[in-house]
Amino acid sequence: MGKPGLLDLENHFAFYGAYHSLFYVVLDKKAGSLAALLCLACWVGASFIAAKLGYSLAWKVVLVSQLLCWTGQFLGHGIFEKRAPALLDNLVQALLMAPFFVLLEVLQSLFGYEPYSGFQMRVNAKIKAEIKEWQDKKQKKVS
């Protein structure tokens, strides 16, 4: 058995891209459709780059970019939020839901988009409650 070919990897990643896309569309038709288009664009772009670079170099680029991005993720959370990223709490939430949540935040910030009436208000209330709970736990540890 040799190294997997680029075509094998493309099929593998196409499946995960299609899965994510379908999942996002089920969650919200409008924002999910945009997320699906973004998934498709990322897959096409990555396939193009991988074809140009070749298998060996493409994986080195992927590895370096992932290491840089994950390092930035942990440093950003540690410096600005003073807490661990959601990745440590729930891997599925971090890898599947967090990107969609960020898309919803961007759509809400730029266009006032809400999947349903009162969405932003409910999200903000939940965030405030979780921050308070986290601060209370942190305070109890200090005491």
C-alpha positions in Angstrom: 0.0 0.0 0.0 1.4 3.3 -1.0 0.5 6.8 -0.1 -3.1 7.8 -0.7 -3.5 9.8 -3.9 -4.9 13.3 -4.2 -8.1 11.9 -5.7 -8.7 9.7 -2.6 -8.1 12.6 -0.3 -10.4 14.8 -2.4 -13.2 12.3 -2.2 -12.7 12.1 1.6 -12.8 15.8 2.0 -15.7 16.2 -0.4 -17.7 13.9 1.8 -17.0 16.0 4.9 -17.6 19.2 3.1 -21.0 17.8 1.8 -21.8 16.6 5.3 -21.1 20.0 6.9 -23.0 21.8 4.1 -26.1 19.6 4.5 -25.9 20.0 8.3 -25.8 23.8 8.1 -28.7 24.0 5.6 -30.8 21.8 8.0 -30.0 24.2 10.8 -31.0 27.3 8.9 -31.9 27.4 5.2 -30.6 30.9 4.4 -27.4 31.1 6.4 -26.8 27.3 5.9 -27.0 27.8 2.1 -24.3 30.5 2.4 -22.2 28.2 4.6 -22.6 25.4 2.0 -21.3 27.7 -0.7 -18.4 28.7 1.5 -17.7 25.0 2.1 -17.8 24.4 -1.6 -15.5 27.3 -2.3 -13.0 26.1 0.3 -13.0 22.6 -1.1 -12.5 23.9 -4.7 -9.7 26.2 -3.6 -8.0 23.5 -1.5 -8.3 21.0 -4.4 -6.8 23.6 -6.8 -3.9 24.4 -4.4 -3.3 20.7 -3.7 -3.2 19.9 -7.4 -0.7 22.6 -8.0 1.6 21.9 -5.0 1.5 18.1 -5.1 0.7 15.7 -2.3 3.9 16.1 -0.2 4.1 19.9 -0.3 0.3 20.3 0.1 0.4 18.3 3.4 3.3 20.4 4.7 1.4 23.6 3.9 -1.7 22.1 5.6 0.2 21.1 8.7 2.0 24.5 9.1 -1.3 26.4 8.6 -3.1 24.2 11.1 -0.4 24.6 13.7 -0.4 28.4 13.2 -4.2 28.7 13.3 -4.6 26.4 16.4 -1.8 28.3 18.2 -3.5 31.6 17.4 -6.8 30.1 18.6 -5.3 29.1 22.0 -3.4 32.3 22.4 -6.4 34.4 21.4 -8.6 32.7 23.9 -6.0 32.8 26.6 -5.1 36.5 26.1 -8.5 38.1 25.3 -11.1 35.8 26.9 -8.9 34.4 29.7 -10.4 31.0 29.2 -9.8 27.8 27.2 -11.4 27.5 23.7 -14.5 25.3 23.3 -12.4 22.7 21.7 -11.4 21.5 25.1 -15.1 21.2 26.2 -16.7 19.7 23.2 -14.8 18.7 20.0 -18.0 18.4 17.9 -19.2 21.8 19.0 -15.9 23.4 18.3 -15.3 21.9 14.9 -18.9 21.8 13.5 -21.0 24.4 15.3 -18.4 27.2 16.0 -17.8 28.1 12.4 -21.5 28.3 11.8 -22.0 30.4 14.9 -19.2 32.8 13.6 -21.0 33.0 10.3 -24.3 33.9 12.0 -22.5 36.5 14.1 -21.0 38.1 11.0 -24.3 38.0 9.2 -26.0 39.6 12.2 -23.3 42.3 12.6 -23.2 43.3 8.9 -26.9 42.7 7.9 -28.9 42.4 11.1 -29.7 38.8 10.1 -31.5 36.6 12.6 -32.6 33.0 11.9 -35.7 33.7 13.9 -37.1 36.7 15.7 -35.3 37.4 19.0 -32.3 35.1 18.2 -29.6 37.8 18.9 -31.3 38.7 22.2 -31.4 35.0 23.3 -27.8 34.4 22.3 -26.6 37.5 24.2 -28.5 36.5 27.3 -27.1 33.0 27.2 -23.6 34.3 26.7 -23.9 36.7 29.7 -25.3 33.9 31.8 -22.4 31.6 30.9 -19.8 34.3 31.5 -21.4 35.0 34.9 -21.4 31.3 35.8 -17.7 31.0 34.7 -16.7 34.1 36.7 -18.6 32.7 39.8 -16.7 29.4 39.5 -13.4 31.2 39.1 -14.2 33.4 42.1 -15.0 30.3 44.2 -11.6 28.8 43.3 -9.8 31.9 44.4 -11.7 32.1 47.7 
